Amino acid sequence: MGRRRRRRKTTASSPAPTSPSSTNTPTTNTTTSKAKPDILETPKRLITLDEVLARFPDTEPKDIRSYKPSANAGVQGVDLSLLDLDKLRRMDLSRQAVDDFALVARMGKRLRWLNLAHNSITALTDAKKLKKVNVLNVSNNKLASLSGLSSMYNLNALILSNNELAGEVFVHLRRLDTLVISHNALTKLEGLNISVDLDKISASHNKFTAIPDLSENPMLKELRLGHNEISGLKPDVLVACRGLRILELGHNKLTADDVATLIDAILPALPEIESINIRGNPASKAATRMSWLPPSLPQRPRSALPTVARPRQQKPPRSSSQSAAVASICLATTLRRRPPSRHRPARVKTARARTSRAAVVGEAQAWR
């Protein structure tokens, strides 16, 4: 009995035999769990702090306000070390190799002016980090949507020309002043009703079939919609834009009825208009024969304007006073038709200026 108990104790205390299969299983698991080596990615070409400081050796880091690398340097973004430049406000990365907007948006609240033209950006990733940017130029890229743009609510000027935008685009920016979105494939532009300070819209070379809704943009001065497919003008389409000075509707599909609506209904509601272009439309041949002048200059009613060019007549030689009168009229028309300037003060017409112009025009009409 004692021997049997001893044997049982020894068997209980002795370790259990391990099979060769059980000993091999962990080794097989370790070999199979090993991950394959990743393919080495080429490092991004980022602008570092040392590179910027080497560019301005005689300037303190706290005084650096703008930076632009050499053209075609292959820059793809900025390094986080640039956050040490507290006063860096302007950055020009045009004609580089930027394809990820997030690598530039990491600058955060530093930037106020950003130029990313002529790159390969496809989306505005992490645009919400650039909340204090006032001017953004992303022209000549590969943008197909504007998602995330509304988070940049401090934008004053936005340049989106020569991208891949198509269909309907929603631009919802309250402080927007200038919008350039030409050379795309847009058919509709929405969200401009909150941009009450909008001053310029350039949307030529698109596929618009009608003028966008501008009923909430009374400060608009310049509207360029050439090379589109606009037709069927409505009489009240620009009734709210009484300060409009430049209207570009060339190379559209305006018919003779549209031109009549433009002259009889739209232009009388635009007292500050200076330049109108409707060339390249189906009704352009009839429209070019209409000698139209700004409404501030004395002229015959628009309904009495001739639609057929009059034959040239032999005129007597001009006297010195007549030549001076015609020169004054040409100068006044030229000054009135020059491109508007944002910094030019508003013209104040005095009674003396009005009487002198009326006298010059009356003398010229008497000479005719």
PyMOL commands that set and color helices and strands:
alter all, ss='L'
color gray80, all
select helices_A, chain A and resi 2-13+20-33+49-55+61-63+80-84+102-105+108-110+127-129+149-151+192-194+256-269+284-287+302-304+320-337+351-367
alter helices_A, ss='H'
color red, helices_A
select strands_A, chain A and resi 46-47+66-67+77-78+90-92+113-115+135-137+157-159+166-170+178-180+185-190+200-202+222-224+246-248+275-277
alter strands_A, ss='S'
color yellow, strands_A
deselect
rebuild
show_as cartoon
